[in-house]
């Protein structure tokens, strides 16, 4: 089978697999601005292929001209769109309509992928597949948020284990020197990984394992959320204004800590990596330990020496362009560069990152207070 066609079919099938246990009512819920309804993700990823690929093909007929308004996310170049906060108000198109839309576009893409494609068009299709994989992780985390904030806290899939079997910390020591940072190779990467360059790093050491629930619980028990000296000023305001006292999804019940998981409400597992932590919390925990978060460059230089991939790990680096970064022309150029302000870099991957969608140079990014993603903590210190 055509390799690209096989990849296309596998990626598209996985998006629908993530929604297999949803009820129709679950598809439309939007509890907060950062969470999009599952049916919107299914429509938006389909709109990407239709708008940027199929509409360049002679003879292709658009499924519904209004879908550009409904499923455009942030592409100013492509026109007006539904305000992000209003995605949960879209009772129409229906879930059935969106699955029909996916089938319509998939049939057209199936025909296209059996033809001889230009390098540019092939590149756009690969970008579209990676874009959909990004949304698959968002789908997983958004579904968890939607159902985790439902009073019934229903289960929606069998729990995936993420337990750290060796919770004892050891350290990787990195000598001072010059290190190469950024993507190098012939495979796919996002534009924000490009501009491979040399950085000088003073000697440091970095933990081989992420912080566990057990370790984080000690921080809580010793008043970590009540001692301002460990927090950034913005983070301390966030704690007070939002009355934060534990990671997201943690619940104290009858003297024990429970945590909402895809399998429902479960007793907190002490050796699991702590999860759903904001940058503020990660930085405060590190300060409480007398340590710090690694920079993204320290993380990348050391990553071949430790296991990673269970949590997106907060770094102490602002999300900024690498030397020589240039935005691509047109709408594709809006993909990453326009977000390089007021956000922090996370490195690694998580247990809900799709297979084949992680690499050491991958640069994820979120605003400091956000924690609905599978985010965690790895400690570092000067050596």
C-alpha positions in Angstrom: 0.0 0.0 0.0 1.0 3.6 -0.6 2.9 4.6 2.5 1.5 8.1 2.7 -2.1 6.8 2.2 -1.5 4.2 4.9 -0.3 6.9 7.3 -3.3 9.1 6.4 -5.8 6.3 7.1 -4.1 5.3 10.4 -4.1 8.9 11.7 -7.6 9.6 10.7 -8.9 6.4 12.2 -7.1 7.1 15.5 -9.0 10.4 16.0 -12.3 8.6 15.8 -11.0 5.8 18.0 -10.4 8.3 20.8 -14.1 9.2 20.7 -15.4 5.7 20.6 -16.8 5.7 24.1 -18.4 9.2 24.0 -22.1 9.7 24.2 -23.5 12.1 21.6 -24.0 14.8 24.3 -20.3 14.6 25.2 -19.2 15.8 21.8 -20.5 19.4 22.2 -19.4 20.4 25.7 -17.0 23.3 26.3 -16.5 23.9 30.0 -13.7 26.5 29.6 -12.1 28.5 26.8 -9.0 26.2 26.5 -11.1 23.1 26.0 -12.8 22.6 22.6 -15.7 20.2 22.1 -14.6 16.8 20.6 -16.8 17.3 17.6 -15.0 20.6 16.8 -11.6 18.8 16.8 -13.0 16.2 14.4 -14.3 18.9 12.1 -11.3 21.2 12.4 -8.7 18.5 11.5 -10.9 17.6 8.5 -11.2 21.3 7.5 -7.4 21.5 7.4 -7.1 18.9 4.7 -10.0 20.3 2.8 -8.8 23.9 2.9 -5.1 23.6 2.5 -5.0 20.6 0.2 -8.2 19.5 -1.5 -9.3 23.0 -2.5 -6.1 23.3 -4.5 -7.2 20.3 -6.6 -9.0 21.0 -9.8 -12.6 19.8 -9.7 -12.9 19.4 -5.9 -16.3 20.5 -4.6 -16.4 21.9 -1.0 -18.5 19.9 1.4 -20.2 23.0 2.9 -18.9 26.6 2.4 -20.0 27.5 5.9 -17.6 25.0 7.5 -14.7 27.4 6.9 -16.4 29.8 9.4 -17.2 27.0 11.8 -13.9 25.1 11.8 -11.2 27.7 11.1 -9.2 28.0 14.4 -6.8 30.9 14.2 -5.8 31.4 10.6 -6.4 35.0 9.9 -5.3 34.5 6.3 -8.3 32.1 5.7 -11.0 34.4 6.9 -13.4 35.0 9.7 -14.3 32.3 12.2 -16.4 31.3 15.2 -14.9 32.9 18.3 -13.1 30.2 20.3 -15.2 30.7 23.4 -18.4 29.9 21.3 -17.4 26.5 20.0 -19.5 24.9 22.6 -22.6 26.7 21.4 -22.5 24.9 18.0 -25.4 22.4 18.2 -25.1 22.3 14.4 -23.4 20.9 12.5 -24.5 17.7 14.2 -22.1 14.9 15.2 -23.6 12.9 12.4 -22.9 15.7 9.9 -19.2 15.9 11.1 -18.6 12.2 10.6 -20.2 12.5 7.1 -17.8 15.4 6.5 -14.8 13.3 7.5 -15.9 10.5 5.2 -16.4 12.9 2.3 -13.0 14.5 2.7 -11.3 11.1 3.4 -12.7 9.7 0.1 -11.4 12.7 -1.8 -8.0 12.4 -0.1 -7.9 8.6 -0.8 -8.2 9.4 -4.5 -5.6 12.2 -4.3 -3.1 10.1 -2.5 -3.1 7.5 -5.3 -1.9 10.1 -7.7 1.6 11.4 -8.3 2.1 14.3 -5.9 4.4 17.2 -5.9 6.9 17.7 -3.1 5.1 20.8 -1.9 1.7 19.0 -1.8 3.3 16.0 0.0 4.8 18.3 2.5 1.4 19.9 3.2 -0.2 16.5 3.7 2.5 15.4 6.2 2.0 18.7 8.0 -1.8 18.0 8.1 -1.1 14.5 9.6 1.1 16.0 12.3 -1.5 18.7 12.9 -4.2 16.0 13.4 -1.9 14.2 15.8 -1.5 17.4 17.9 -5.3 17.5 18.0 -5.5 13.9 19.1 -3.6 14.8 22.2 -5.9 17.7 22.7 -8.9 15.4 22.2 -7.6 13.1 24.9 -7.0 15.9 27.4 -10.2 17.8 26.5 -12.3 14.7 26.9 -10.7 14.1 30.3 -11.5 17.7 31.3 -15.1 17.5 30.1 -15.8 14.3 31.9 -13.6 15.0 34.9 -15.6 18.1 35.6 -18.9 16.3 35.2 -20.4 15.6 38.7 -20.6 11.9 37.9 -16.9 11.7 36.9 -17.6 8.9 34.5 -14.9 6.5 33.2 -14.3 6.6 29.5 -11.5 4.2 28.9 -9.3 1.6 30.6 -6.5 3.3 32.6 -3.0 3.4 31.0 -0.3 2.8 33.5 2.3 5.4 33.9 3.9 4.2 37.1 7.5 5.0 37.8 9.0 1.6 38.9 12.1 3.2 40.4 11.1 6.3 42.2 14.5 6.9 43.7 16.2 9.8 42.1 19.5 9.7 40.4 21.2 12.4 38.4 22.7 13.0 35.1 25.7 15.3 35.3 26.4 17.5 32.3 29.8 19.2 31.9 30.0 22.8 30.9 30.5 23.3 27.1 29.0 23.8 23.8 25.9 21.8 22.7 23.9 21.6 19.5 20.3 22.5 19.8 17.5 22.1 17.3 16.3 19.6 14.7 18.8 18.0 12.2 17.6 15.4 9.8 15.5 14.7 6.7 12.3 13.7 8.5 9.4 15.9 9.5 9.7 18.6 12.2 7.8 21.8 13.0 9.2 25.1 11.9 9.9 26.1 15.6 12.4 23.3 15.9 14.5 24.6 13.0 17.6 26.8 13.1 19.9 24.3 14.7 22.4 26.3 16.7 25.2 26.1 19.3 24.6 27.1 22.9 27.0 27.3 25.8 25.7 25.6 29.0 27.4 25.9 32.4 27.8 22.6 34.2 24.5 21.3 35.6 22.8 18.1 36.7 19.3 17.0 35.9 17.1 14.3 37.5 16.8 11.0 35.7 13.1 10.7 36.8 10.2 13.1 37.0 8.7 14.2 40.3 6.2 11.7 41.7 2.9 12.1 43.4 4.5 11.0 46.7 7.1 13.7 46.4 4.7 16.4 45.5 2.4 15.4 48.3 5.2 16.2 50.8 5.4 19.7 49.3 1.6 20.1 49.9 1.8 18.7 53.5 4.6 21.0 54.4 2.5 24.1 53.3 3.9 24.6 49.9 0.7 26.3 48.7 0.7 28.6 51.7 4.3 30.0 51.6 4.7 32.9 49.2 8.5 32.7 49.2 8.5 29.8 46.8 6.2 31.4 44.2 6.6 33.8 41.4 4.5 36.9 42.2 2.1 36.1 39.3 1.9 32.5 40.6 1.2 33.5 44.1 -1.7 35.7 42.9 -2.9 32.7 40.8 -2.9 30.5 43.9 -4.8 33.0 46.0 -7.3 34.2 43.4 -8.2 30.6 42.3 -7.8 29.0 45.8 -5.5 26.4 44.4 -4.2 23.8 46.9 -3.5 20.6 44.9 -2.9 19.5 41.3 -5.9 19.4 38.9 -8.1 16.4 39.4 -6.9 15.7 42.9 -9.7 15.2 45.5 -9.3 14.8 49.3 -12.0 12.2 50.4 -12.2 10.8 53.9 -8.6 11.5 54.7 -7.2 10.0 51.4 -6.3 11.6 48.1 -8.1 10.4 45.0 -7.4 11.4 41.4 -9.7 11.5 38.4 -8.4 9.3 35.6 -9.9 8.1 32.3 -10.9 5.0 34.2 -12.8 7.2 36.7 -12.0 8.3 40.2 -9.1 6.3 41.6 -6.9 6.3 44.7 -3.8 8.4 44.1 -0.8 6.3 43.0 2.2 7.5 44.9 4.8 6.5 42.4 3.2 7.9 39.3 4.7 11.1 38.0 2.8 14.1 39.2 0.5 15.4 36.5 -1.7 18.4 35.5 0.7 20.9 37.0 1.0 24.6 36.0 4.3 26.2 35.4 3.7 28.2 38.6 3.4 25.0 40.6 6.4 23.4 38.9 8.6 26.4 39.6 7.4 26.7 43.2 8.0 23.0 43.9 11.6 23.3 42.4 12.2 26.4 44.6 10.9 24.5 47.7 13.4 21.8 46.9 16.2 24.3 46.6 16.5 23.5 42.9 15.1 24.8 39.7 13.5 23.7 36.4 15.9 23.0 33.5 16.1 25.3 30.5 14.8 23.8 27.3 18.5 23.6 26.1 19.6 21.8 29.2 16.7 19.4 28.8 17.5 18.7 25.1 21.2 18.2 25.7 20.7 15.7 28.5 17.5 13.9 27.2 19.4 11.0 25.5 20.6 10.1 29.0 17.3 9.6 30.8 13.8 8.2 30.1 11.1 10.7 29.1 7.7 10.7 27.5 5.2 10.2 30.4 4.6 13.9 31.0 5.2 17.1 29.2 7.9 18.7 31.3 7.9 22.4 32.1 11.2 24.1 31.4 12.4 27.5 32.6 12.6 28.8 29.0 10.3 31.3 27.4 8.9 30.3 24.0 11.0 32.3 21.6 12.3 31.7 18.0 15.6 30.1 17.3 18.3 32.1 15.4 17.3 32.5 11.8 13.6 31.5 12.3 11.5 32.7 9.4 7.8 32.3 9.1 6.5 30.6 6.0 4.4 32.6 3.6 0.6 32.4 3.8 -1.6 30.7 6.3 0.9 27.9 7.1 3.2 30.6 8.5 0.6 31.3 11.2 1.2 27.8 12.6 3.8 28.5 15.3 5.6 31.9 15.0 2.6 34.0 16.0 2.4 32.4 19.4 6.0 33.2 20.5 5.1 35.5 23.3 4.1 35.1 27.0 4.4 31.3 26.9 6.7 28.7 28.4 8.3 25.8 26.6 7.6 22.2 27.6 9.7 19.3 26.4 9.2 15.5 26.0 5.8 14.0 25.4 3.0 12.4 27.4 1.1 9.1 27.8 -1.5 10.5 25.4 0.9 11.7 22.8 0.2 9.7 19.6 2.7 7.1 18.6 5.4 8.5 16.4 4.7 12.1 17.4 7.5 12.8 19.8 11.2 13.6 19.5 13.9 15.2 21.6 13.7 18.5 19.7 9.9 18.9 19.9 8.9 22.3 21.5 5.5 22.3 23.1 4.3 25.6 24.6 1.6 26.8 27.0 0.7 29.8 29.2 2.0 29.5 32.7 -1.3 28.9 34.6 -2.6 26.1 32.3 -2.6 22.5 33.5 -5.2 20.5 31.7 -2.5 18.9 29.6 -0.4 16.0 31.0 2.2 18.3 32.4 4.8 17.4 35.0 8.1 18.3 36.7 11.8 17.4 36.3 14.3 19.0 38.5 17.8 20.5 37.7 20.5 22.4 39.5 23.8 24.0 38.9 26.7 21.7 39.4 
